[in-house]
Amino acid sequence: MSTKNDVLGALMDAQEAISGERLARRLGLSRNTVWKAIEQLRAEGYVVEAVTNRGYRLVSAPDRIREIEILKWTTASGIGRRLEVHARLDSTNLRAKQLAAQGAPHGYLVCADSQSSGRGRYGRSFFSPEHSGVYITYVLRPTLPAERAVMITSMAAVAVARAIEKLCDADVKIKWVNDLYINDRKVCGILCEASLDFESGMLEYAVLGIGVNVAPMVFPEELRDIATSIGNECGASPSRSRLIAEISNELEKLYGELETGGFMAESRRRSNVIGRDVTVLRGDARFAAHVMDIDDQGRLVIRTESGVSRVGSGEISIKLR
Ligand code: BTN
């Protein structure tokens, strides 16, 4: 970790004013290096008060995504414990795929403050402006047959919903299979991409990408009626670093249920599609359907003119009516 992060960590630990001399001694640095680090933190928006005869006190921190702040709240031991934070990436999923192919361990986390080419499902883009959202991707190495890969998305949806509700007064719904909604608007999208071992039919690895709109945000015209952020809906928005940590913590709690689908009962309870009439999009075709249920394999059970059928997320997407 950098000197600046070390100084920040020491200021956070101290909770009250701490002299430059003590900081320097504790961190094995010169007083001049400590002072330079504090100036850098100030330039980034941290308010560090200089209290006469007592030293420095951290008054407030900007909502920046920082490894040290994420790890302060991370209780998970495997998922999200090893991580990297970038100011800007093309896409955290792309970066995670490169790392996974090079052998990155299970649970490794890639975070970015903004993305230039945030990716959504079906080749769509994901709006990822700076200082506003959580754009993260986990490298996962589950023992799972390819046809059950959708369970990773269902698990993640429950984990993120819990994490948001832990930090905000919100009722988070899941729009099958990869979107989270607050007050009928999308606040989070999930994109899980998997690499398959063709011989065994098992997943080699998966990259689990999660985008959450956090701060109060103004969306581009085309998204205004469908997208929202936690800040827009709840008045206040949580610390993004804390939210990342809580997502890791909830994912780790649910990960053991990946094979049994133990979280599907909660997924159904949170669903905003069960019992609704929807429009199903399959390739270029679209047709009306009634959603009856979501089964334990994460498939949608729908009734159409031709009867009852079960469909996986790879086959269709749906629009609420
Ligand atoms: C969707 O809404 O269709 C899924 C959106 C997934 C967006 C996240 S942001 C972090 C990760 N990196 C990406 O490029 N996409 C996912």
Residues whose N, C-alpha, C, O or C-beta is under 5 A from the ligand:
A	BS01	BTN	S91 T92 N93 S117 G118 R119 G120 R121 F126 Y135 I136 G189 I190 L191 G209 I210 G211
